[in-house]
Amino acid sequence: SEQYKLYEETALWYIPKRGVPIDFPVNVKCIFYMPTNRSCDLTNHLESIDDIMVKAGLLKDDNYKILVSHDGSRVRVDKANPRTEVFITKCEDK
């Protein structure tokens, strides 16, 4: 959709550039601060962020061997400052 294309284009500006994409297991925690309390689909938001991070070259891929979890992800409301906060942490699988 046009709305997604605009979101993707804007998000790409905020993703830090890395020399080498992340290719080890990580947890990607996303906090989506929405402008209204309107119902939304968390999994669709997470999928969008995953695809954008791959397109930006931040993640090598969004498969289960690299992006192992979205633990801690949430949707919240902040009418004054809607945004998305993304936290990437290395997973130490034993």
Secondary structure, DSSP 4 states (H G I P E B T S, - for coil): -HHHHHHHHHHHHHSPP-SS-B-S-EEEEEEEEESS-----HHHHHHHHHHHHHHTTSBS--STTTEEE-TT-EEEE-TTS-EEEEEEEE----
